[in-house]
C-alpha cells in the first residue's frame, strides 16, 4: 500500500510540474497559433507520441474541424487543414460532440473503427491510437485537442486527464490572446 501511495504521489508531482511548465510557456504568448504550437509540442514530447494538434470546429453543423498546425515527432506527417469529423463515423462524431474524451487504444480492435473504410481513414492519417479532448462551450463543440500515436497504445486514466487539462488550458490561453488582440485593435 505504501508503494502505491508513493507512486501516486510521484505521478501527482510530475503532473503538477508539467502543468506549471505548460502555464509558464503559454503565459507570454500573444497569438493563437503560437499558443497552439507550444501546447502541442510540450504535450507531445511529454507523452512521447507521434502527433498532437489543436483545432476549432465550425459552429453551423459542428462537424468541420480546422487545424492550422500540428506538432509531430517526425514519425508521422503533420495534420493540417479542414476535415469532416463525420468521416470518422457517427460513433466517433457523437463522442466528440458529447464532450467525453474520445479514447481509442487500437483502431484495429475498437468496434467504432472496425469497418474497412474507418481503418483506411486512420491508416491514411498514419495513426493507430488516439485521445481527443473535446471542448464544449455553451452546449456546442467548439474545439478539440488530439493526440495521435502510430502504434497501438493503452492510454492511462492519468494521460487522458492530462490531455483534457491541456485542451482546457490551451482554449483559455487562446481566448485570452484573442481578447487582448481585440482590445489592442
HUJOSUL-V674024 format. One record per helix or strand. SS is the DSSP state (2 for helix, 1 for strand). FROM is the first residue (numbers start at 1). TO is the last residue. Records with the same first field share a line. If there is no record, write none. Layout:
SS = FROM-TO, FROM-TO
This chain:
2 = 2-27, 32-47, 85-88, 90-98, 111-113, 116-124, 157-184
1 = 51-57, 64-67, 70-72, 81-84, 102-104, 129-137, 140-149
